[in-house]
Amino acid sequence: MFVRTLVGVLTLSLLAKAQQTTNVPQVKISDQPFMVTTTDQLNTIKWTMLGTTASETVYCVSEHPVSQLRFVCVECLQNNITDIVNILNSAQDLTRKSGFPTIALQNVPARPNWTGVKIVCQATLNGGTIDSAPAEVNVRYLRQPHVVDRNGMGPVLIANQGYRFYVECIRGQDGQCQQSVGRGKTLRCAVEAHPPPTVFKWFKNGVEISGNSAEITIGVEMIRQSIQCSANNGLHTDFDMPQSQAVQIDPYTAAHVLLDNFANIQNTSPFQPGNRIDMNQVVNLGCQVEGNPRPIVFWKQRKTNGEIVDAPCPQGFDGNYQETANDATRDGSFTNNAVKLNAVCNLHISNYSLSGQYWCSACSYVSQGSPECSPSADALANSVLNIQVQGPPTPSEQLPTVQKSQNGEDVVITVHYCSDPMPRPPREVIFSIDQNDIQVGQSWQNFRFEGTTQNNTVPNCYFARLQINPIRDSDERRTIVLKVHNQYGKIQIPVSLGSLLGSGSGFSKGISDWIVIIIVIIAIIVTAIIAGAICLKKQIFCFNKVKNVNDKYSRENNKQSRIPSQDNYPDTNSVPHNFLGTATGEVIRARSPSDNGIYNDYDDFQITNHKQPSVYLSREAVV
């Protein structure tokens, strides 16, 4: 009987657990707002972007008694995809409208980087959560195509004319572009899309001209014509494919240099034999260039060490230009579409770094990328201007430096300067320490002039080395100057040793020592003042005798202050009022042992207020 009862209880328990298991609410992601028992779970969420928002609506449905639904992105934060979180949290609650737990994502501004993200729908039940199966996001879109060249660069935008691409035009004797001569232009229809586009079309002046290819090669036949492209990845119909902007095709004449004035100015003032030129002179460089589109000029310099850099001239669009007239035929029509310009560079010879070779490079922008130049930016031109700067010594752009030894006992100061002709030691390069001149190899106290060396990286520049061994705190307060001169002039370069060594130098330590000494002296003075005040207050040491003397004088002063002063009488025969008594009847008498008055060690009388019989003399009695 007991066994039968136990079996029954266990059976009921298992049935209850099975019923609870079968009664767990379902949660599904769906594309329709149907009951969870009649809809299918989506494995992929497709959002199609034909405008600014997706056209599809995504639902999450469940059943009672769940209390809350929400969309959750799996691993979005770990993958740094945070812009989707706010969108998922903005889901609309449609529970009252549908009659069962329902939320919806509508008009979602989906982004391309959401593709591949997994989303689940999460329901809240009895303090816990129930998740749906994950669904992967697939954002489908196709943005507006645009025409680019084979390097992916867009066309040139010309003000008030629109976009331009260029096809090389080599004109014949008739002034027309030759069909079979010159380089063709390969263009590509670029478009951002997912999935990738599979259909492409090309249009000439709005008319379809090509088959299904993302690239097209055009020649001179497209000059003065417009070209467009369209693409489709299945999101549009063949009659509604998005098209690119129209791009005008113009003839291209490579920019090139026609002539320059280098040879002429090389043989005239201010140049001297050997391409030498004095400091602070101005050289006017000029080049005539031609090309289409409108060319620009970049001025180049090759330094004496072989480095090619931009010359200190207005470059590119900021240059100084003067346009010249094109050649015309007898009938007045232009035979060449190229633009001819004169470019000028006013080169101010201000330092020795301007020594080297100069030339101009003619360039044209045929796309949004780098310009096409002749000669190229890193190539030396056939025609160059050679400049060798000469003049007085000047400070180098490189500031003085200091090098400390490992033990910190000595330092080497390096001072840079530039000069052409080169100053010749020992008399033309001198270090001065507190107005004591030392030449190369000489020493003064702990200073030694090691020598001079040519700088291999900067033309016409050198550096001098001064050794200080050992370094002392007082050295940082010395006046150190490098004196350099040649036949054109001289210069003095001051050297601040304290600045070179920095805040941790001996000089700063010396200052700290002086500060410590001053602080110690002040502390001693303050201590002495405080000690004296304490001794005076407690009447110790020598201040005790001072107290006794002060007491004597204070008692005497007190006694005298208690003797009334004489009255002033108007008559001339006045008698001292306190000769035998006072106006109050007080008398001056001999001291008595019975008196309780206050005695003074230095007087024989006592002033008392005891009322004793006394003799009173009035003024009338004294005649």
C-alpha positions, 0 to 999 in steps of 0.5 A: 500500500505504501509503495503504491502511494509513493509511486502515485506521488512520484507520477503526479510530480513528474506530470507537474514538471512536464506540464510546467515544461510544456507551458514555458512561453515561446519567444520568436522574431518574425516578419509578421505580427502573428501569434507565436504558435502560428509564426515562424522564427526568422533566421535572417533579418533583411533590411533593404535601404532604398531611402533613408530607412528600411522598408521592412518591419521586424516583430518580436512576439510571445505569449502570456504571462511574459511581462516585457519584450526587448531586442538585444544585440549579441556581442555588439559592444565587443565588436564596437557596433554601438549605433544599433543599440539605441535603435533596438531600444526604440522598438514600439510596444504593440501588445494592446493592439495585437492582444499578445506580447508584441514589439516592432522595429519600424523605419529602421535607419540601417547601416552597412556595418550592421550586416552579420550582427546577430539579434535575439528577442528577450522576454522577462518572466518571474524575474528571469529571462527567455531568449529567442533563437538568434537572427542575423542582420543583412542590410541590403543597399545600393548608393548612387554610382559615380564615375572614376578613373582606373586609380579610383580618383574622381573627376576634376570639379571646375567652377561654373563648369561641372565635372571634367575628365580628360582624354589625351589629344594629339592634333594633326596638321588640320588641328583635329585630334588624331583618332589612333594616336594618344592614350585612351582613358579607362573609366570605372563605375564605382558604387557602394552596394550590398550585395555587390552589383551585377548589372552595369550600363554606360550612357553617352549624352543620356543614351546607352552605349555599352553592355554589362561591364563596370569599366569602359575605355574611351578615346578622342571620340568622347571629347566634348561629350558627357558620360554616365553609368548606372548599376544594379544589385537586384534592388531596382528594376532595369528601368529604374537603375540609379545613375551617376552624375554626368561627366564632361570629357575634354581634350588633354594636352600634357603640361610641359615647360616651353622655355625658361630664363635660367641661362640668361640670368646665370650670366648677368648681375647679381651672379658672379663667376662660378654661379656665386651670388652674394647674400641678401640678393633677389633672383627672378626665375621665370618659366613659360608652360603650356597644357590643358587643363590649365597648368600650374607650376611647382618650383623645385630645389636640389640641395648640395647634399642631393635632397630635392625639396620645394623651393621657397616660392609660391607653389601650385595654385598660389603661384604668380602667373600671367596668361598669354594668347594662344596661336590661331589659324588664318580663319581665326580658330584656335588650333590648340586648346592648351593654356599658355602661362608665364610663371615667376618666382622671386627668390630671396637669397637669405641664407646658405641653405638656398645653395643648389639647383633650381627648376620648374615643373609644369603640372595639370590636375586631370583627376582628384588625385595627384597632378601629372607633372613634367618633369616628375616631382622627383626628377631633375630637369634638363634646364636648371639654375645653379646658385652658390650663396656667399656672404658673412657667417650666419647662425645655423638653424640648428641650436647649440647642443651639449653632451655630458660624459657618463660620469658627469664631470665634463661636457662638450658644447657644440655650436653650429654656424654657416659661412661661405667662404669657409672661416679658416681657423685658428684666427677666424673661429674663436671661443671667448670665455669671460673675454678670454679668447682661445683658438683651436687646440688652446685651453683656458682654465678648464675650457678647451677648444677641440676644433671645427667640423663641416656639417655633411647634411647642411650645405656651407655649415659647420660646428665648433666643439668646446670641452669643459673638464671638469664642469663647475657650478661657477662655469654656468655663470660665465659669458661664452661666445663663439666668434666667427668671421670671414672676408664678408663680415663677422658674427658672435654666437652667445652660448648659455651654458645654464640653459643647455644644462637645464634645471638639474645643473650645478648652477641651480644647485649653487643657487639652492646652496645660497638660498640654504645659507640665507635661510640658516642666517635668518633662522639664527637671527629669529632664534636669538630674538625669541630666546632674548624675549623669553629671558627678558620675560622670565628674568633669567641670566643677566636680565635679573640685575636689570630688574633690580635696578629698574625696581629701585628707579621705579620705587623712587619714581613712585615716591616722587610722584606721590609728593604733591606739586607746588601751587602756582601763586599769582604774587611774586612773594610766593612761599613753597606750599609744602615747606611745612605742610600741604594744603590738605594738612599733610606734614613731612616728618621724620620716619617712625618705626611704628609707621606703616608707610612705604620706605625708600632706601635713598630718602630719610622721610616718609609721606604719610596720610596719618592725621597728625597735629600740624602747623599750618602757615597761611600766606598771610602769616608769611610776610 
